[in-house]
Amino acid sequence: MTPDHKLGQPPSFLQGVKAVIFASWLNLLLVCIPISWSLYLALPKTSTHDTITFIFAFLAIIPLAKLLAFATDELSMRVGQTLAGLLNATLGNAVELIVAIIALVQCELQVVQSSLVGSILSNLLLVLGMCFFAGGTRFSEQGFGVSATQLNSSLLIISVIAILLPAAFHFTAGDQIEDPKEGRDILAVSHGAAIILLFIYGCYLVFQLFSHKELYGDEKGDAFKSTRYVKKDKKAKVQPSAAASESAQPLTPKEGGGIVTTRPLDLESNRTLSVHEEAHEEVHEEDEVEKPSMSVTLTVVLLVVVTVLVAVTAEFLVRSIDGLTASGHISKEFVGVILLPIVGNAAEHVTAVTVSVKDKLTLSLGVAVGSSIQIALFVIPFIVTLGWIIGKPLTLLFDPFESIVMFLSG
């Protein structure tokens, strides 16, 4: 429970509320919450009205996801690295989990499957690609932690293969088994795979947070140094050689006859001085006091309030999907694969891209790949298990095109 850095005094209640209000410019979209609620409760259920309700509910969840991430970071600041990682793992995909649960209760099984696959694809293709592009605007080569990235990549491949096992079973034995019996068999295979994936996720948490947590720390030191673009100097187009530089030094008369060459300060001394300065800066950073933006009470209250608002708004969002797709211009697959992942991952998208520009590609990879692992190992099997408990026939048999794209992305 001991924090890794020294913490300053928590601010007052009014200062904490001010920090919440000005936490992000996305808070301007909070006005969409009462608008979406009013539209859903007041307007009759038509295709046009459901489309308008979906748009405002869609915009309302984006700032709520950002506030949920903000409160999670504030709470993680006060605990040790182990509990901080557990909090981030639990609450990192809370929006996707809430939306999936509400859609499952309303038996929108196609929306549930598409939204979860879309979240994985969004993190691996959109977020990761934007991180590489944004970091490449400032660095010709960027370094990252090799060990943690290799572990996450291997675990992601294993989880994706396990998720696609029911699809392999369907394409292999689908012609030899009658449809009613095949449906029951695929459901049984999905339940078994979900239990195994949940067990693997528990082992992954123990590995990351307890037994091998040093592999995921910044002190691992296995990341190579990033390289910036070389700036072209118009004045010095040709660099003189070492011999020419030495011969070009001014000559000074020497006592007793002869001359001596006056040379500049040795380069090794400059490097030594630079190393001492960097070490001094590192010590100074370690001694810095980290000041929280909110008190513990306000942080917990914010987490509870935002979670309730996300749950209610997500229910209105899911209920308006049928009216949105009734016209045929937008399919439920598009809503699940493209639109819903944007809602849940908007805050993570901004964070990952921002830190990649600041030469923190390891953190960007941890956000993108780590979130995909949490969805594949925890959210998807948890939703399948929950459907098993409440009697909803949710399986791991995804759309063939979605399955192929997810496998190639992993």
N, C-alpha and C positions, 0 to 999 in steps of 0.2 A: 504493500500500500504506500510505500515511500516514493515520492516523485523523484525523477532523475535530475531535475534542476531546482534551484532555489526559487521559491515562490514569494512574490510580494504580497502586500495586504490586499484582500479583495475589495473591490470598489463598493460604493453604496448602492442602494436599490435603484435610485434614479439614474446613477451612472451606468448601472447594468442594463436598465431598460433603454437608455440612449445608445449603448453599444449594440443592442439587439436591433434597434430601429435602423441604425446606420451601418449594419454589418455588411450589406451588399446593396448594390443598385437594383438587384432583382426584387427587393422588398417592395418596389413600386407595384409589382404585379399582385401583391396581397389584396388589393382592391377587388380583384376578380373573384375572391372567395364569397363575399356576400352576394355578388352579382350572379354567380353560378347557382348558388343555393336558391335565390329568389326566382331565377328562371326555371329551375327544375320544379319548384313547389307551386309556382303560379301559372305557368303556361300549360296548355293541354298537350297531350303526347302526340305530336306529329313529327314527320321527318325533318321539317325545317327547324322546329323548336328544339328537337333533340340535337341537331347539328350545332345550333348556337350554344346550347348548354354544354356540349362536349368541348367546344372551343374555349369557353371561359373556365371550365373545370380543368382543362388541360393546362392553361396558363396559370391557374391558381396553385397547382401542385408543384410547379417549378420552384418558386421561392420557399415553399414549405420544405422541400428537399434540401435546399441550401441552409435553412435555419436548423434543420435536423443535424446536418453535418457540423454546423457551427457549435451547437450545443454538445455534440459528441466530442469535439476537440477540446472544449472547455472542461468537460468532465474527465477526459483522458489526461489532461495536464496535471491533475491532482493525485493521480495514482502512479504506480510504477509502470515500467515498460510492459510487463506481462499482462496486467489488467487493462492497460491502454490498448494493447493489441486485441484482447478479447472483446472490448467494447466496440472497437472499430469493425471487428469481424461480425459482431452481432447486429449492430445498427447500420452498417455500411450499405446494406441492401434492404433497408426497412420499407422503403416505398414500393419496390418491386414485390416484396413479400406481401404487403397489405393489399395491393392491387390484385395479386394472384389469388389470395384467399377470398376476397370479395367476389371475383369472377368465378371461382370454384363453387362457392356457396350458391351462386345464381346459375350454376351448371353451364357456364360459358367455357366449355372445355377447350374449344378451338382457340379462344382468346388467351386462355392460360398457357397453353403450349407455345403459341406464337410469341407471346410477350417474353417468356423465359428464354426461348432460343434467341429472340431479338436482342435481349440484354447481353447475352454472351457475344453475339456478332457485333453489337454496338461497341463493346469494350475492346474487342480484339481488332476490329477493322477501322472503325471511325476514330475512337479515342487514341489508340496506339499510332495510327497513321498520322493524325494531327500532331501528336507529340513529336514524332520523328520529323515532320515537316517544320514545325515551329522551332525545334532545337536546331535543325539544319540551317535556319536563316542566320544563326549566329556562330555556329560551330561547324567546321568541316568534318570533324569526328568527335563523337561523344562517348565518354566512358560510362560504364554501369557495373554494378556488382554481379560478377559472373556466377558465383555459386548459388545465390538466391534465385537468380533468373533461370538457371538450368533446372533447379529443383521445381520451381513453379511451372515451367514449361512441361517437364515430364509428368507432373501431377495433373496438369490440365489435359494432356493427351490421354492419360489413363481414364480420367473421369468422362471425357467425351466418348471414348470407346465403350465404357460401361453403359452410358446413356443410350447408345445406339444399338445395344444388344437386342432389344425387342424388335427393332427394324430388321436386323439381320435374321432373326428367327422368322419374321413374317415373309421375307423374300425367299428364304430357304425352304420352309415347310408350308407356305401358304397354299400351294396347289394340292398338297397331299392331305390336308386337314379340312374338315368342314368348317364353314364360317362361324357357327355358334361355338363350337369347341375351340376353334382357333382364338376367338375373342377371349374366352376364359383363360386359355393358356398364356396369351400375351399379357393379360392382366396379372396373372400369377408371376410371370417372369419380371414384369415391371415392379411388382411389390418386393420380390426378392432382391432385385438390383437396387432398389431404393434403400432397403435396410443395409446392404453392403456399403453403399455410398455414404450413408450417415455414419457408419462405423469408421470408414476411411477418413471422413472429415474430422471425427473426434481424434483419431490418431494424428492427423495433420495439425490440429490445434496444440496437442501435446508436444509435437516435434517443433513447431514454430515458437511456442510461448514458453516452453520449459526446457526440454532436453537439448535442443540445438538452436536456442534463440540467438547465440552469437553469430550464426551464419547470416542472420537478417539484420544485424546491427551495422551502423556506419563504420565501426572500428574494425570491420573485417579486413579492409585494405586490399581487396582483390580487384578493384576497379582501376582500369588504366586511365590516364589523365586525358581530358578532352583537349582538342586542338581547335583553336580559333582560326579564322581565315587570315591569311597573310595580307597585311595592308601594304599596298604599293606606294613607295615614296618617290615622287617625281624628281626631287632634287638629287637623290642618291640612286641613280639607275645602275651604276656599276660599283660593286664592293671591291676595294683594293685588297690585295693579298697581304698575308702577315708580314712577308719580307719587305714589301713596298711600304707598308705602314711603319715598319721599324726604321727604314732608311729615310722616311720622310720626317722623322722626329727632329726637332731643333738640336743643334750641337752647342755644347757649353764648354768654355775653356776649363782645363783642369790644372790645379796647382802643381807646379813642378814639371809642366809640359804635358802635351797631349790634350785630347778632348774626350768628353764623355757624352753619351746620348741620354737625353732627358726623356724618360718613358712614363706613360700614364699609369694610374693605379692598376695593379694586377687584377685580372678578371676573377681569379679565385677568391680574392678578398671581397669583391662585390657579391659573388654568390654566397659566401659565408654570411655577409651582412644581411642578405635577403632571407636566408634561412632563419636567422635569429629574429628578424622582423615577423616572419610568418609564425614562428613558435610563440612570439609574444602576443600576436593576434589570437592564436588558438587559446592560450591561457586566459586572455581577456574575455573571449567568448564563453569559456567554461565558468567564469566567475560572474557572468551576467545573471541578474535576477529576472525571472520570467514573471510578468505581471498578468494575472487573469483579468478577463474582461467582465466576468460576472461572478456573483457569489454562488456557492454550492446550491443553496435553496432555489435561487432564481434559475439555475441551470436545469435542475430536476423539474421544476415547474414548466420551463420552456419545452423540455423533452415530452412531458405528458400532454401539454396543450397542442403541440405540433403534431404528435401522433394521432390525437383525436381528430384534429382538423383534416389530416391526410386520410384517415379512415372514412370520414363522412363525405369528403369531396371525391374520393376514389369511388365510393359507392354510386354517387350521382354520375360520375364519369362512365362507369361500366354500364349502368342502366341506360345511358344515352347512346351506346354503341349500335344497338339494333336500329334505331332511327337514323343514325348517321350512315349506316351501310345499306339501308332499305332502298335507296335510289339506285344502287348498283355502280355508282361512280367510284366508290372506295370499298374495298373488300375488308373482311375481318382479319385476313392475314396481313394486309398492309398496316392496319391499325395496331396489331400485336407486334409485328416484326420491326416496324419503323417508328410509329408515333409513341406508343407506351414506353419503350426504352429511353426515348429522349426525355420524357417526363422524369423518370426515376434517376437517370444518370447525368442530368444537366449540370448539377453542382460538381460531380466528379470530373466531367469533361473539362470544365473551366479550371479546376485545380490541377489536373494532370498536365494540361497544356501550359499553364502558367509556370509551373516548377520546371518543366522541360526547357523553357527558355532561360531559366536561371541555372542551367547546368546541373540539374538534379534528376537525371534520366532514370536513376535507380528507383526513386520515389514514384515517378510516372509509370514505370513498368509494374511497380508494386500495386498501384491504384488500378491500372487497367487489367493486368493478368490476375492479380489477387481477387478483384471483384468477380471476374469470370469464374475463378476456382470456387468462390463462395456460392455462386449461383448453381454451378454444376454439381458440387459436392453437398450443398446444404439446402438451398432453396428448392430446387427441382425435386430431390427425393423427399424433402419434408412435405411439399405440396401433394406429391403422389401418396405418401403415407396418410396425410390428413384426409385426402379423398377416400382412401381405403376405410378410414375410421367413420366418416360421416356418410358412407355409402354412395360416393360419386365415382363412376368408372373411368377415372383418369389414368391413362397409361403413358409409357415412354415411347409409344409409336408415333413419331413426329412425321410431318409432311416429308416426302422423299427429297424434294429440292432443299428444304431447310436442313435436313439431316446431312446431305452431301456438303453443303456450304459450311455447316458447323464443323464437320470433320476436317475439311481442308483448311479452315481457319485455325483450328487447334494444332 
